[in-house]
Each structure stands twice: as structure tokens, then as C-alpha cells.
């Protein structure tokens, strides 16, 4: 595909796909970024290609990687993923179900995380409400099934 048919690195054909197709590619890029060690060790451009410039992530407060809870723009997402990558050495998607349409998708992820500080694993579920615009994630609201287990895996007793 020629560069004229692309916007910010995302081909026109990908911009018109449904929300789930966008998220599949985002999840792969996100997992690779975390596995590579995050900020300064991984290529953020692959993740950013699937983020709308006005992306907003609304994380639940109280988890070790959520900070203020709201992360805005591609720079904000990069800061979030830096904190996330400092917390986890890996994330493995074990099961995924999704419902939605072209612009909105709800995803149930069963994920296994390995904590960087403790080496402990946690197998948990996360529901995400995601909106997509022009082939990129615009908004994400994750809901953790067991936030206490997620926090416990990352802290020393």
C-alpha cells in the first residue's frame, strides 16, 4: 500500500476495520512492549500506531501501575506502559471473548501476569470497554475482576 493511503503509519484498510481487529493488533504490540522491558528497551511506535492522538485510558485507582488513574494521549499511554512494564515482566492472554461493532468492543481477557519485583504470577480476568476511531483506540476502561490479587502479586509480604 502506498504512503498516500496511510495516516500516521496505519494503512487505510486497517483504519476501516472493526474495533476487535484493532484491539487484536494492539494487544500483540502491547505484550511485545512489556516483554521487551518497556520504556527505553522496547519500540513504542508499534503500540502508538494503534492509539488515537486523543486516546484516554481510565484505570482503576489502587493498583500498583495505575497512578492517577487517567492517562491521556499517546505520551500518557507511553508513561502508563512504562509503569506497567516496571510492574510486570510478562503478560500472556490465555482467553479472549469480545462483543461489539465497528466502533465499540467489550473484551473479556483472561490474562496471566508475572510480577517483576516478586516473580509471582497472577491469573486474572479483565473486562475492557473500548472505543475506536479511525482504526485506533480512542478510549479504554478496564475493570479488573480481582484487583486485590493483582496488587498482592506485585508486593512483598
Kinemage of the C-alpha trace (Angstrom):
@kinemage 1
@onewidth
@group {chain A} dominant
@subgroup {mainchain}
@vectorlist {calphas} color= white
{ca unk a 1} P 0.000 0.000 0.000
{ca unk a 2} L 1.375 3.423 -0.883
{ca unk a 3} L 2.179 6.053 1.689
{ca unk a 4} L -0.611 8.239 0.258
{ca unk a 5} L -3.124 5.718 1.561
{ca unk a 6} L -1.763 5.807 5.095
{ca unk a 7} L -2.290 8.086 8.087
{ca unk a 8} L 0.259 8.096 10.909
{ca unk a 9} L 1.552 4.687 9.853
{ca unk a 10} L -1.816 2.873 9.819
{ca unk a 11} L -2.906 1.776 6.334
{ca unk a 12} L -6.369 2.918 5.186
{ca unk a 13} L -7.630 -0.685 5.107
{ca unk a 14} L -6.797 -1.095 8.792
{ca unk a 15} L -8.480 2.204 9.747
{ca unk a 16} L -11.804 0.851 8.459
{ca unk a 17} L -11.719 -2.461 10.331
{ca unk a 18} L -13.862 -3.133 13.367
{ca unk a 19} L -12.860 -2.399 16.931
{ca unk a 20} L -11.916 -6.014 17.693
{ca unk a 21} L -9.481 -6.211 14.765
{ca unk a 22} L -7.783 -3.036 16.022
{ca unk a 23} L -7.548 -4.415 19.548
{ca unk a 24} L -6.081 -7.747 18.434
{ca unk a 25} L -3.162 -5.886 16.883
{ca unk a 26} L -2.871 -3.534 19.859
{ca unk a 27} L -2.734 -6.451 22.344
{ca unk a 28} L 0.078 -8.100 20.380
{ca unk a 29} L 2.081 -4.858 20.294
{ca unk a 30} L 1.408 -4.203 23.991
{ca unk a 31} L 2.501 -7.702 25.065
{ca unk a 32} L 5.689 -7.411 22.983
{ca unk a 33} L 6.430 -3.989 24.506
{ca unk a 34} L 6.054 -5.322 28.062
{ca unk a 35} L 8.110 -8.451 27.314
{ca unk a 36} L 10.910 -6.302 25.878
{ca unk a 37} L 11.092 -4.307 29.125
{ca unk a 38} L 9.137 -1.177 28.276
{ca unk a 39} L 10.468 2.363 28.187
{ca unk a 40} L 13.963 2.644 26.761
{ca unk a 41} L 14.101 -1.058 25.904
{ca unk a 42} L 11.176 -1.551 23.538
{ca unk a 43} L 9.867 0.178 20.415
{ca unk a 44} L 6.825 2.213 21.449
{ca unk a 45} L 5.990 3.143 17.828
{ca unk a 46} L 4.350 -0.256 17.261
{ca unk a 47} L 1.992 0.370 20.189
{ca unk a 48} L 1.391 4.037 19.306
{ca unk a 49} L 0.320 3.086 15.774
{ca unk a 50} L -2.946 1.761 17.263
{ca unk a 51} L -3.633 4.763 19.513
{ca unk a 52} L -5.718 7.756 18.537
{ca unk a 53} L -3.875 11.032 19.305
{ca unk a 54} L -6.671 11.815 21.815
{ca unk a 55} L -6.658 8.372 23.467
{ca unk a 56} L -7.766 8.203 27.098
{ca unk a 57} L -7.156 5.275 29.438
{ca unk a 58} L -9.230 5.191 32.639
{ca unk a 59} L -7.516 2.823 35.096
{ca unk a 60} L -8.986 1.898 38.467
{ca unk a 61} L -7.197 3.562 41.371
{ca unk a 62} L -5.305 1.432 43.859
{ca unk a 63} L -3.393 -0.861 41.533
{ca unk a 64} L 0.417 -0.653 41.515
{ca unk a 65} L 0.575 0.677 37.943
{ca unk a 66} L -2.441 2.989 37.733
{ca unk a 67} L -1.011 6.239 39.050
{ca unk a 68} L -3.673 8.939 38.950
{ca unk a 69} L -5.993 6.608 37.067
{ca unk a 70} L -6.373 8.680 33.889
{ca unk a 71} L -3.779 8.653 31.122
{ca unk a 72} L -4.265 10.941 28.102
{ca unk a 73} L -2.747 11.000 24.638
{ca unk a 74} L -0.002 8.868 23.175
{ca unk a 75} L 2.527 10.339 25.632
{ca unk a 76} L 0.245 9.496 28.549
{ca unk a 77} L -0.139 5.946 27.269
{ca unk a 78} L 3.631 5.672 26.954
{ca unk a 79} L 4.006 6.766 30.594
{ca unk a 80} L 1.324 4.256 31.627
{ca unk a 81} L 3.017 1.430 29.736
{ca unk a 82} L 6.357 2.400 31.313
{ca unk a 83} L 4.800 1.999 34.783
{ca unk a 84} L 3.033 -1.177 33.655
{ca unk a 85} L 6.302 -2.623 32.307
{ca unk a 86} L 8.082 -1.780 35.557
{ca unk a 87} L 5.415 -3.823 37.362
{ca unk a 88} L 5.226 -6.868 35.063
{ca unk a 89} L 7.837 -8.898 33.195
{ca unk a 90} L 5.208 -10.582 31.051
{ca unk a 91} L 1.545 -10.705 30.194
{ca unk a 92} L 0.017 -13.680 28.446
{ca unk a 93} L -3.502 -13.616 27.032
{ca unk a 94} L -4.973 -17.035 27.884
{ca unk a 95} L -8.559 -16.474 26.717
{ca unk a 96} L -10.360 -13.650 24.983
{ca unk a 97} L -14.021 -13.106 24.211
{ca unk a 98} L -15.387 -9.992 22.595
{ca unk a 99} L -18.665 -8.321 21.735
{ca unk a 100} L -19.261 -5.159 19.826
{ca unk a 101} L -19.252 -3.451 16.496
{ca unk a 102} L -17.049 -1.274 14.351
{ca unk a 103} L -16.536 1.500 16.945
{ca unk a 104} L -17.001 -0.192 20.322
{ca unk a 105} L -15.943 -3.503 21.766
{ca unk a 106} L -16.172 -5.168 25.159
{ca unk a 107} L -13.364 -7.650 25.707
{ca unk a 108} L -13.074 -10.288 28.414
{ca unk a 109} L -9.420 -11.146 28.798
{ca unk a 110} L -8.108 -13.928 30.959
{ca unk a 111} L -4.521 -12.848 31.498
{ca unk a 112} L -1.504 -14.252 33.282
{ca unk a 113} L 0.908 -11.614 34.565
{ca unk a 114} L 4.354 -12.212 36.095
{ca unk a 115} L 5.432 -9.553 38.584
{ca unk a 116} L 8.882 -8.054 38.116
{ca unk a 117} L 9.523 -7.410 41.837
{ca unk a 118} L 8.367 -10.777 43.207
{ca unk a 119} L 8.390 -13.210 40.275
{ca unk a 120} L 4.872 -14.261 41.281
{ca unk a 121} L 2.208 -14.931 38.684
{ca unk a 122} L -1.414 -13.940 38.838
{ca unk a 123} L -4.077 -15.405 36.554
{ca unk a 124} L -6.987 -12.983 36.426
{ca unk a 125} L -9.748 -11.604 34.269
{ca unk a 126} L -10.103 -8.078 32.950
{ca unk a 127} L -13.172 -6.680 31.207
{ca unk a 128} L -12.467 -3.720 28.970
{ca unk a 129} L -14.872 -1.292 27.362
{ca unk a 130} L -13.052 0.141 24.351
{ca unk a 131} L -13.979 2.758 21.788
{ca unk a 132} L -12.126 3.010 18.486
{ca unk a 133} L -11.934 5.869 15.986
{ca unk a 134} L -10.330 5.633 12.531
{ca unk a 135} L -8.690 2.286 13.274
{ca unk a 136} L -7.154 3.357 16.596
{ca unk a 137} L -8.058 3.028 20.260
{ca unk a 138} L -9.759 6.223 21.455
{ca unk a 139} L -10.848 5.203 24.958
{ca unk a 140} L -10.315 2.232 27.247
{ca unk a 141} L -11.966 1.453 30.584
{ca unk a 142} L -10.580 -1.760 32.126
{ca unk a 143} L -12.297 -3.480 35.061
{ca unk a 144} L -10.173 -5.985 36.996
{ca unk a 145} L -12.000 -8.991 38.391
{ca unk a 146} L -9.689 -9.325 41.407
{ca unk a 147} L -7.657 -6.153 41.975
{ca unk a 148} L -6.503 -7.414 45.394
{ca unk a 149} L -4.848 -10.470 43.785
{ca unk a 150} L -3.187 -8.242 41.168
{ca unk a 151} L -1.801 -5.936 43.878
{ca unk a 152} L -0.725 -8.877 46.086
{ca unk a 153} L 1.289 -10.471 43.279
{ca unk a 154} L 3.412 -7.346 42.990
{ca unk a 155} L 4.225 -6.738 46.653
{ca unk a 156} L 6.468 -8.494 49.107
{ca unk a 157} L 4.733 -9.894 52.208
